[in-house]
Amino acid sequence: MYVRDDAGVLHFHALSTPTPEQVADVARWTYEGLARMCKRHGRSLDELDDADTDELAHDQPALAACYAASVSDRQLLGDAPGQRAAVYQGDRVLGGGWIT
């Protein structure tokens, strides 16, 4: 976790592995926050249960999977499926290495 000091400088503090109860709490808080946001915008999380709402996933599942991987910054195909996609900056890959 990063904490900003009085001078505005960020400092990293390692946290312990969360317990299953803590993970459940975060999931519950996230759900409750999303439900409130949806309600403010006249929507409902129940709409997401409708399997027919994602026409692209129904009509073109491979393309939908590629879009989902892209949005989540994950590789879908290639040597490392499921891994984070590399970020290129100029002719170097962030984190080291050169593009060949």
PyMOL CGO cylinders between C-alpha atoms (Angstrom):
from pymol import cmd
from pymol.cgo import CYLINDER

trace = [
    CYLINDER, 0.00, 0.00, 0.00, 1.27, 3.51, -0.74, 0.3, 1, 1, 1, 1, 1, 1,
    CYLINDER, 1.27, 3.51, -0.74, 0.88, 6.21, 1.89, 0.3, 1, 1, 1, 1, 1, 1,
    CYLINDER, 0.88, 6.21, 1.89, 1.60, 9.88, 1.29, 0.3, 1, 1, 1, 1, 1, 1,
    CYLINDER, 1.60, 9.88, 1.29, 3.63, 11.60, 4.03, 0.3, 1, 1, 1, 1, 1, 1,
    CYLINDER, 3.63, 11.60, 4.03, 3.17, 15.21, 5.20, 0.3, 1, 1, 1, 1, 1, 1,
    CYLINDER, 3.17, 15.21, 5.20, 5.46, 16.42, 2.39, 0.3, 1, 1, 1, 1, 1, 1,
    CYLINDER, 5.46, 16.42, 2.39, 3.35, 14.62, -0.19, 0.3, 1, 1, 1, 1, 1, 1,
    CYLINDER, 3.35, 14.62, -0.19, 5.92, 11.90, -0.92, 0.3, 1, 1, 1, 1, 1, 1,
    CYLINDER, 5.92, 11.90, -0.92, 4.55, 8.40, -1.47, 0.3, 1, 1, 1, 1, 1, 1,
    CYLINDER, 4.55, 8.40, -1.47, 6.01, 5.57, 0.62, 0.3, 1, 1, 1, 1, 1, 1,
    CYLINDER, 6.01, 5.57, 0.62, 5.33, 1.88, 0.04, 0.3, 1, 1, 1, 1, 1, 1,
    CYLINDER, 5.33, 1.88, 0.04, 4.27, -0.27, 3.00, 0.3, 1, 1, 1, 1, 1, 1,
    CYLINDER, 4.27, -0.27, 3.00, 4.02, -4.02, 2.43, 0.3, 1, 1, 1, 1, 1, 1,
    CYLINDER, 4.02, -4.02, 2.43, 0.86, -5.62, 3.76, 0.3, 1, 1, 1, 1, 1, 1,
    CYLINDER, 0.86, -5.62, 3.76, 0.32, -9.17, 4.92, 0.3, 1, 1, 1, 1, 1, 1,
    CYLINDER, 0.32, -9.17, 4.92, -1.68, -11.63, 2.84, 0.3, 1, 1, 1, 1, 1, 1,
    CYLINDER, -1.68, -11.63, 2.84, -5.40, -10.97, 3.38, 0.3, 1, 1, 1, 1, 1, 1,
    CYLINDER, -5.40, -10.97, 3.38, -7.49, -13.54, 5.19, 0.3, 1, 1, 1, 1, 1, 1,
    CYLINDER, -7.49, -13.54, 5.19, -10.46, -15.16, 3.42, 0.3, 1, 1, 1, 1, 1, 1,
    CYLINDER, -10.46, -15.16, 3.42, -12.73, -13.02, 5.61, 0.3, 1, 1, 1, 1, 1, 1,
    CYLINDER, -12.73, -13.02, 5.61, -10.96, -9.83, 4.49, 0.3, 1, 1, 1, 1, 1, 1,
    CYLINDER, -10.96, -9.83, 4.49, -11.28, -10.86, 0.84, 0.3, 1, 1, 1, 1, 1, 1,
    CYLINDER, -11.28, -10.86, 0.84, -15.00, -11.52, 1.40, 0.3, 1, 1, 1, 1, 1, 1,
    CYLINDER, -15.00, -11.52, 1.40, -15.34, -8.07, 3.02, 0.3, 1, 1, 1, 1, 1, 1,
    CYLINDER, -15.34, -8.07, 3.02, -13.73, -6.37, 0.01, 0.3, 1, 1, 1, 1, 1, 1,
    CYLINDER, -13.73, -6.37, 0.01, -16.00, -8.32, -2.35, 0.3, 1, 1, 1, 1, 1, 1,
    CYLINDER, -16.00, -8.32, -2.35, -19.07, -7.29, -0.32, 0.3, 1, 1, 1, 1, 1, 1,
    CYLINDER, -19.07, -7.29, -0.32, -17.99, -3.61, -0.18, 0.3, 1, 1, 1, 1, 1, 1,
    CYLINDER, -17.99, -3.61, -0.18, -17.34, -3.66, -3.93, 0.3, 1, 1, 1, 1, 1, 1,
    CYLINDER, -17.34, -3.66, -3.93, -20.73, -5.20, -4.65, 0.3, 1, 1, 1, 1, 1, 1,
    CYLINDER, -20.73, -5.20, -4.65, -22.50, -2.70, -2.39, 0.3, 1, 1, 1, 1, 1, 1,
    CYLINDER, -22.50, -2.70, -2.39, -20.67, 0.23, -4.02, 0.3, 1, 1, 1, 1, 1, 1,
    CYLINDER, -20.67, 0.23, -4.02, -21.52, -0.99, -7.51, 0.3, 1, 1, 1, 1, 1, 1,
    CYLINDER, -21.52, -0.99, -7.51, -25.15, -1.49, -6.52, 0.3, 1, 1, 1, 1, 1, 1,
    CYLINDER, -25.15, -1.49, -6.52, -25.33, 2.11, -5.22, 0.3, 1, 1, 1, 1, 1, 1,
    CYLINDER, -25.33, 2.11, -5.22, -23.72, 3.48, -8.37, 0.3, 1, 1, 1, 1, 1, 1,
    CYLINDER, -23.72, 3.48, -8.37, -26.06, 1.49, -10.61, 0.3, 1, 1, 1, 1, 1, 1,
    CYLINDER, -26.06, 1.49, -10.61, -29.07, 2.71, -8.64, 0.3, 1, 1, 1, 1, 1, 1,
    CYLINDER, -29.07, 2.71, -8.64, -27.95, 6.35, -9.02, 0.3, 1, 1, 1, 1, 1, 1,
    CYLINDER, -27.95, 6.35, -9.02, -27.83, 5.83, -12.79, 0.3, 1, 1, 1, 1, 1, 1,
    CYLINDER, -27.83, 5.83, -12.79, -31.16, 4.03, -12.99, 0.3, 1, 1, 1, 1, 1, 1,
    CYLINDER, -31.16, 4.03, -12.99, -29.56, 0.63, -13.59, 0.3, 1, 1, 1, 1, 1, 1,
    CYLINDER, -29.56, 0.63, -13.59, -29.47, -2.65, -11.71, 0.3, 1, 1, 1, 1, 1, 1,
    CYLINDER, -29.47, -2.65, -11.71, -26.92, -5.40, -11.19, 0.3, 1, 1, 1, 1, 1, 1,
    CYLINDER, -26.92, -5.40, -11.19, -29.76, -7.81, -11.95, 0.3, 1, 1, 1, 1, 1, 1,
    CYLINDER, -29.76, -7.81, -11.95, -29.52, -6.72, -15.60, 0.3, 1, 1, 1, 1, 1, 1,
    CYLINDER, -29.52, -6.72, -15.60, -26.11, -8.40, -15.73, 0.3, 1, 1, 1, 1, 1, 1,
    CYLINDER, -26.11, -8.40, -15.73, -27.68, -11.79, -15.04, 0.3, 1, 1, 1, 1, 1, 1,
    CYLINDER, -27.68, -11.79, -15.04, -29.40, -11.72, -18.43, 0.3, 1, 1, 1, 1, 1, 1,
    CYLINDER, -29.40, -11.72, -18.43, -27.28, -13.95, -20.70, 0.3, 1, 1, 1, 1, 1, 1,
    CYLINDER, -27.28, -13.95, -20.70, -28.63, -12.22, -23.81, 0.3, 1, 1, 1, 1, 1, 1,
    CYLINDER, -28.63, -12.22, -23.81, -27.31, -8.76, -22.89, 0.3, 1, 1, 1, 1, 1, 1,
    CYLINDER, -27.31, -8.76, -22.89, -23.88, -9.35, -24.48, 0.3, 1, 1, 1, 1, 1, 1,
    CYLINDER, -23.88, -9.35, -24.48, -24.72, -9.80, -28.14, 0.3, 1, 1, 1, 1, 1, 1,
    CYLINDER, -24.72, -9.80, -28.14, -21.06, -9.79, -29.18, 0.3, 1, 1, 1, 1, 1, 1,
    CYLINDER, -21.06, -9.79, -29.18, -20.22, -12.66, -26.81, 0.3, 1, 1, 1, 1, 1, 1,
    CYLINDER, -20.22, -12.66, -26.81, -23.19, -14.55, -28.18, 0.3, 1, 1, 1, 1, 1, 1,
    CYLINDER, -23.19, -14.55, -28.18, -22.59, -13.82, -31.88, 0.3, 1, 1, 1, 1, 1, 1,
    CYLINDER, -22.59, -13.82, -31.88, -18.77, -13.70, -31.95, 0.3, 1, 1, 1, 1, 1, 1,
    CYLINDER, -18.77, -13.70, -31.95, -17.33, -15.30, -28.80, 0.3, 1, 1, 1, 1, 1, 1,
    CYLINDER, -17.33, -15.30, -28.80, -13.71, -15.31, -30.03, 0.3, 1, 1, 1, 1, 1, 1,
    CYLINDER, -13.71, -15.31, -30.03, -13.78, -11.59, -30.79, 0.3, 1, 1, 1, 1, 1, 1,
    CYLINDER, -13.78, -11.59, -30.79, -15.47, -10.88, -27.44, 0.3, 1, 1, 1, 1, 1, 1,
    CYLINDER, -15.47, -10.88, -27.44, -12.73, -12.86, -25.66, 0.3, 1, 1, 1, 1, 1, 1,
    CYLINDER, -12.73, -12.86, -25.66, -10.05, -10.81, -27.46, 0.3, 1, 1, 1, 1, 1, 1,
    CYLINDER, -10.05, -10.81, -27.46, -11.76, -7.57, -26.43, 0.3, 1, 1, 1, 1, 1, 1,
    CYLINDER, -11.76, -7.57, -26.43, -12.04, -8.76, -22.83, 0.3, 1, 1, 1, 1, 1, 1,
    CYLINDER, -12.04, -8.76, -22.83, -8.35, -9.69, -22.73, 0.3, 1, 1, 1, 1, 1, 1,
    CYLINDER, -8.35, -9.69, -22.73, -7.41, -6.32, -24.21, 0.3, 1, 1, 1, 1, 1, 1,
    CYLINDER, -7.41, -6.32, -24.21, -9.47, -4.38, -21.69, 0.3, 1, 1, 1, 1, 1, 1,
    CYLINDER, -9.47, -4.38, -21.69, -8.01, -6.37, -18.80, 0.3, 1, 1, 1, 1, 1, 1,
    CYLINDER, -8.01, -6.37, -18.80, -4.43, -5.84, -20.10, 0.3, 1, 1, 1, 1, 1, 1,
    CYLINDER, -4.43, -5.84, -20.10, -3.89, -9.59, -20.51, 0.3, 1, 1, 1, 1, 1, 1,
    CYLINDER, -3.89, -9.59, -20.51, -2.56, -11.68, -23.36, 0.3, 1, 1, 1, 1, 1, 1,
    CYLINDER, -2.56, -11.68, -23.36, -5.11, -14.09, -24.76, 0.3, 1, 1, 1, 1, 1, 1,
    CYLINDER, -5.11, -14.09, -24.76, -2.97, -15.78, -27.37, 0.3, 1, 1, 1, 1, 1, 1,
    CYLINDER, -2.97, -15.78, -27.37, 0.74, -16.43, -27.92, 0.3, 1, 1, 1, 1, 1, 1,
    CYLINDER, 0.74, -16.43, -27.92, 3.48, -17.67, -25.63, 0.3, 1, 1, 1, 1, 1, 1,
    CYLINDER, 3.48, -17.67, -25.63, 2.06, -16.35, -22.36, 0.3, 1, 1, 1, 1, 1, 1,
    CYLINDER, 2.06, -16.35, -22.36, -1.75, -16.44, -22.29, 0.3, 1, 1, 1, 1, 1, 1,
    CYLINDER, -1.75, -16.44, -22.29, -3.18, -14.89, -19.16, 0.3, 1, 1, 1, 1, 1, 1,
    CYLINDER, -3.18, -14.89, -19.16, -0.04, -12.84, -18.48, 0.3, 1, 1, 1, 1, 1, 1,
    CYLINDER, -0.04, -12.84, -18.48, 0.01, -9.05, -18.45, 0.3, 1, 1, 1, 1, 1, 1,
    CYLINDER, 0.01, -9.05, -18.45, 0.65, -7.54, -21.86, 0.3, 1, 1, 1, 1, 1, 1,
    CYLINDER, 0.65, -7.54, -21.86, 4.02, -5.87, -22.41, 0.3, 1, 1, 1, 1, 1, 1,
    CYLINDER, 4.02, -5.87, -22.41, 4.07, -2.07, -22.54, 0.3, 1, 1, 1, 1, 1, 1,
    CYLINDER, 4.07, -2.07, -22.54, 6.25, -0.58, -25.26, 0.3, 1, 1, 1, 1, 1, 1,
    CYLINDER, 6.25, -0.58, -25.26, 7.88, 2.83, -25.01, 0.3, 1, 1, 1, 1, 1, 1,
    CYLINDER, 7.88, 2.83, -25.01, 10.01, 3.80, -27.97, 0.3, 1, 1, 1, 1, 1, 1,
    CYLINDER, 10.01, 3.80, -27.97, 12.27, 0.88, -28.82, 0.3, 1, 1, 1, 1, 1, 1,
    CYLINDER, 12.27, 0.88, -28.82, 12.42, -0.51, -25.26, 0.3, 1, 1, 1, 1, 1, 1,
    CYLINDER, 12.42, -0.51, -25.26, 10.02, -2.63, -23.29, 0.3, 1, 1, 1, 1, 1, 1,
    CYLINDER, 10.02, -2.63, -23.29, 9.22, -1.11, -19.89, 0.3, 1, 1, 1, 1, 1, 1,
    CYLINDER, 9.22, -1.11, -19.89, 10.95, -3.22, -17.28, 0.3, 1, 1, 1, 1, 1, 1,
    CYLINDER, 10.95, -3.22, -17.28, 13.94, -3.92, -19.51, 0.3, 1, 1, 1, 1, 1, 1,
    CYLINDER, 13.94, -3.92, -19.51, 14.84, -5.53, -22.79, 0.3, 1, 1, 1, 1, 1, 1,
    CYLINDER, 14.84, -5.53, -22.79, 14.85, -4.36, -26.37, 0.3, 1, 1, 1, 1, 1, 1,
    CYLINDER, 14.85, -4.36, -26.37, 12.33, -4.85, -29.14, 0.3, 1, 1, 1, 1, 1, 1,
    CYLINDER, 12.33, -4.85, -29.14, 13.89, -6.90, -31.90, 0.3, 1, 1, 1, 1, 1, 1,
]
cmd.load_cgo(trace, "trace")
